Amino acid sequence: MQTWRALFERASEYDVDEDAIRETLDAVRTAVESDGDEAGSAGRSEDEAGCSEGEAGDTDDATSPPAESSPARVVADADVLAADLLVDGDARRALDHLRGHSWTTLLASEALVDDAEAVVVDLTDAALAGAWRERVSAWCEFVAHPPGDNPALATAYRGGAMHLLSYDDRLLSAKAGAELGSRLSVSARHPGAFATLFDAESLYREVEGGEYPGPDRDPRE
């Protein structure tokens, strides 16, 4: 399995920005809806965006029960996952905080990683996308949510995330924030805001207790 350092070096050969990633993700999710697979997984209105909790309320054997919420549990939407790999910018700075601290958790679902991988394939090549998926799958904690739910919101609900990182303005708007706050214990943030505001020392005291020991992992391994 390749290191993050090696993957980032391979990805640097491609000229990609966040706008291209966001546009590609919208196209990927629109195509999924058109094919009838996981209908409604994206492209919801702001009013619909906060409804995953209600839709995910009925569980079955293949669906993860909601976990206890924690500020150390984070979801990165597919655009942020792809930008982490392809752009040396806000998404990478944000996720480096998580890569560098073993007591934090990045949550994902198969549908969420599928979307990110499809974006990487479209903007780069299948070999890089496959190597990235192997590495990110080894890092993330996976949850299962019902087909048709918004992958990022459903993952946050099922995984007990209190932070959802996204470039999607439909999730970052004040209206969507109010909807999320009333239904889920999660706050949607631009990855740049998360990277800037992340305070490892205070977060460690809150979730682990004791004196913060500093980063305990190499974020490039």
Disulfide bonds with the S-S distance in Angstrom:
none
